[in-house]
Amino acid sequence: MLTTVVFDADETLLDLRPAVTGGLVAVLDEMRRRTPVAAGVTLAELESDWDAVFGRLSAAPVLEIRRAALARSLARAGLDDHLDEIAALFFARRFALTRPFPDVPPTLAALRTRYALGFATNGNSRAERCGLAGEFAFELYAHENGLPKKPAPEFYAAVVEAAGVPAGQIVYVGDSWEHDVAAPRRAGLRSVWLNRYGLPRPAGLTPDAEVSTLADLPSALTALSAGSPALS
């Protein structure tokens, strides 16, 4: 029996990409306002700075990774001493623009009548800052209270503890194959892969269900509860 549905945040419930782009545009505008040197800096370069630092900092809090990326961006224009105010500008704009995908509110409303809902993320997209205040029975954020990031087993153990039910009664829903399908399965949870962009399914593992939109999630969960084969 399935009793609890737990969601990843970014790119599952939350349309993060335009929000991050909007935040970086605000940063670039401010850099150019502060110094003519920044006229030669491009948005593509600011976007690439995240990739440049992510590899060595992937286990760090997302806030720390973003600040490191912004520090790299500011150094392009000799604005190294302005990290705190530029980071504040970025996050204010990023959170102002972060909102759920259109399929999210009706899906959560439909599921809430049958399941307890949870929110568990590696990122810093806090539900109350992104249009999802009051939607969940519990929320878990990596690096709060010592919680390691996905795919650490301790993350999913915390999900099970917060849900208060056996792992087999919990479905984890998300867009990352490793974080939201493979790792939850290793921890004894069920998994639904949200494949919004039609990516090929990796070999070696079959999710309990695959959907291309959250609008299909209620029917997929009904089929799982009835013991039907995995859906796609």
VMD Tcl script that draws the C-alpha trace (Angstrom):
set ca {
  {0.00 0.00 0.00}
  {1.29 3.44 -0.91}
  {0.64 6.11 1.70}
  {3.19 8.87 1.07}
  {4.42 10.73 -2.00}
  {7.66 12.70 -1.63}
  {8.86 15.17 -4.24}
  {12.17 16.51 -5.37}
  {12.07 20.30 -5.83}
  {14.05 21.85 -8.69}
  {13.00 20.80 -12.20}
  {10.39 18.48 -10.67}
  {7.97 20.83 -8.94}
  {9.80 24.10 -9.61}
  {10.69 25.64 -12.95}
  {14.17 26.68 -11.87}
  {15.92 27.46 -15.16}
  {14.21 30.77 -16.00}
  {14.58 31.87 -12.39}
  {18.34 31.26 -12.38}
  {18.67 32.98 -15.75}
  {16.72 35.96 -14.44}
  {18.95 36.13 -11.39}
  {22.09 36.10 -13.52}
  {20.69 38.78 -15.83}
  {20.16 40.99 -12.77}
  {23.74 40.29 -11.67}
  {25.13 41.14 -15.08}
  {23.15 44.37 -15.25}
  {24.48 45.37 -11.84}
  {28.05 44.48 -12.81}
  {27.78 46.67 -15.90}
  {26.32 49.49 -13.84}
  {29.26 49.35 -11.46}
  {32.12 49.18 -13.97}
  {32.62 49.58 -17.73}
  {34.91 46.53 -17.63}
  {31.80 44.35 -17.25}
  {30.60 45.38 -20.71}
  {32.75 42.56 -22.05}
  {31.25 39.94 -19.73}
  {28.47 37.79 -21.20}
  {25.53 35.93 -19.72}
  {26.96 32.71 -21.15}
  {30.14 33.26 -19.12}
  {28.13 33.77 -15.93}
  {26.22 30.58 -16.64}
  {29.46 28.68 -17.25}
  {30.87 29.75 -13.89}
  {28.44 27.40 -12.12}
  {29.76 24.42 -14.08}
  {33.33 25.51 -13.42}
  {32.96 25.29 -9.65}
  {30.31 22.61 -9.28}
  {32.62 19.62 -9.72}
  {34.89 20.41 -6.79}
  {32.01 21.63 -4.59}
  {29.22 19.20 -5.51}
  {28.87 17.94 -1.92}
  {28.65 21.48 -0.52}
  {25.43 23.39 0.20}
  {23.93 24.92 -2.94}
  {24.23 28.39 -1.40}
  {27.98 27.90 -1.10}
  {28.27 26.64 -4.68}
  {26.33 29.60 -6.04}
  {28.43 32.07 -4.07}
  {31.59 30.47 -5.46}
  {30.20 30.75 -8.98}
  {29.27 34.40 -8.42}
  {32.74 35.10 -7.02}
  {34.22 33.73 -10.21}
  {31.85 35.90 -12.26}
  {32.68 39.06 -10.31}
  {36.41 38.45 -10.74}
  {35.90 38.78 -14.49}
  {35.24 42.50 -13.94}
  {37.39 43.18 -10.90}
  {34.38 43.29 -8.58}
  {35.67 40.68 -6.13}
  {34.89 42.83 -3.08}
  {31.17 43.01 -3.82}
  {30.20 39.35 -3.42}
  {27.81 39.80 -0.50}
  {25.61 42.44 -2.12}
  {25.69 40.78 -5.55}
  {24.79 37.41 -4.04}
  {21.89 39.03 -2.19}
  {20.71 40.55 -5.47}
  {20.95 37.20 -7.25}
  {19.00 35.28 -4.62}
  {16.30 37.93 -4.30}
  {15.67 37.78 -8.04}
  {16.03 34.01 -8.26}
  {13.44 33.38 -5.54}
  {11.09 36.05 -6.88}
  {11.02 34.21 -10.22}
  {10.93 30.60 -8.95}
  {7.44 29.17 -9.32}
  {5.85 25.74 -9.78}
  {5.36 24.22 -13.19}
  {1.71 24.58 -14.32}
  {0.98 20.88 -13.73}
  {2.03 21.07 -10.06}
  {-0.84 22.79 -8.16}
  {-3.64 20.61 -9.58}
  {-1.59 17.45 -9.10}
  {-0.81 18.23 -5.46}
  {-4.47 19.02 -4.84}
  {-5.54 15.71 -6.36}
  {-2.96 13.66 -4.48}
  {-3.56 15.27 -1.10}
  {-6.94 13.58 -0.78}
  {-5.26 10.14 -0.84}
  {-1.66 10.52 0.28}
  {0.57 12.38 2.69}
  {2.87 14.67 0.69}
  {6.52 15.44 1.40}
  {9.19 17.75 -0.04}
  {12.84 16.67 0.10}
  {15.58 18.44 -1.81}
  {19.31 18.94 -2.17}
  {18.74 22.54 -3.19}
  {17.84 25.78 -1.47}
  {14.39 26.17 -3.02}
  {12.44 26.52 0.18}
  {8.79 25.72 -0.39}
  {7.50 28.92 1.24}
  {9.68 31.09 -1.02}
  {8.67 29.37 -4.24}
  {4.88 29.37 -4.23}
  {4.44 26.10 -2.32}
  {3.86 27.25 1.25}
  {1.68 24.89 3.27}
  {1.55 22.19 0.60}
  {3.45 19.44 2.45}
  {3.19 17.38 5.59}
  {6.97 17.60 5.95}
  {9.95 19.27 4.28}
  {13.59 18.15 4.29}
  {16.55 20.20 3.08}
  {20.07 18.82 2.64}
  {22.65 20.37 5.00}
  {20.02 21.27 7.60}
  {20.63 19.47 10.91}
  {23.57 17.63 9.37}
  {21.54 15.95 6.62}
  {23.82 14.95 3.72}
  {22.82 15.45 0.11}
  {21.23 12.89 -2.16}
  {22.23 10.22 -3.08}
  {23.55 9.53 0.45}
  {21.51 6.74 2.11}
  {21.06 8.96 5.15}
  {18.97 11.37 3.08}
  {16.37 8.72 2.27}
  {16.48 7.37 5.82}
  {15.49 10.87 6.93}
  {12.63 10.81 4.42}
  {11.38 7.53 5.90}
  {11.69 8.89 9.43}
  {9.82 12.09 8.54}
  {7.08 10.12 6.79}
  {6.63 7.84 9.77}
  {5.76 4.81 7.62}
  {7.78 1.88 6.20}
  {9.97 2.70 3.19}
  {7.89 0.47 0.92}
  {4.86 2.73 1.43}
  {6.72 5.80 0.12}
  {7.07 6.90 -3.50}
  {9.83 9.35 -4.38}
  {9.15 11.49 -7.46}
  {11.84 13.43 -9.30}
  {13.70 14.24 -12.49}
  {17.18 12.91 -11.61}
  {17.78 9.28 -12.49}
  {20.46 8.74 -9.83}
  {19.01 10.92 -7.07}
  {15.29 10.29 -7.55}
  {15.08 6.79 -9.03}
  {18.19 4.66 -8.39}
  {19.09 5.88 -4.90}
  {15.53 5.77 -3.50}
  {15.15 2.24 -4.84}
  {18.37 1.21 -3.08}
  {16.89 2.64 0.12}
  {13.72 0.56 -0.24}
  {11.41 3.33 -1.51}
  {9.36 3.18 -4.67}
  {10.29 5.62 -7.43}
  {8.64 7.58 -10.23}
  {10.86 9.19 -12.85}
  {9.53 12.52 -14.09}
  {10.97 12.71 -17.59}
  {9.70 16.06 -18.84}
  {12.13 16.22 -21.75}
  {11.84 12.71 -23.20}
  {15.34 11.58 -22.23}
  {16.35 7.99 -22.97}
  {15.95 5.71 -19.98}
  {19.33 4.56 -18.59}
  {20.01 0.84 -18.72}
  {20.02 -1.48 -15.76}
  {17.04 -0.29 -13.74}
  {13.32 0.13 -14.30}
  {11.52 2.81 -12.26}
  {8.22 1.86 -10.71}
  {6.68 4.35 -13.14}
  {7.76 7.00 -15.62}
  {5.67 10.06 -16.49}
  {6.31 13.02 -18.75}
  {4.03 15.34 -16.81}
  {2.87 15.40 -13.21}
  {-0.69 15.43 -14.53}
  {-0.19 11.70 -15.15}
  {1.11 10.98 -11.67}
  {-2.24 10.26 -9.92}
  {-3.13 7.54 -12.42}
  {0.40 6.12 -12.27}
  {0.18 5.85 -8.49}
  {-3.24 4.23 -8.71}
  {-1.78 1.62 -11.04}
  {1.14 1.01 -8.71}
  {-1.18 0.57 -5.76}
  {-3.16 -1.97 -7.77}
  {0.03 -3.89 -8.59}
  {0.12 -3.05 -12.29}
  {3.47 -3.10 -14.15}
  {5.56 0.05 -14.32}
  {4.08 2.71 -16.56}
  {5.79 4.85 -19.16}
}
mol new
graphics top color blue
foreach p $ca { graphics top sphere $p radius 0.5 }
foreach p [lrange $ca 0 end-1] q [lrange $ca 1 end] { graphics top cylinder $p $q radius 0.2 }
display resetview
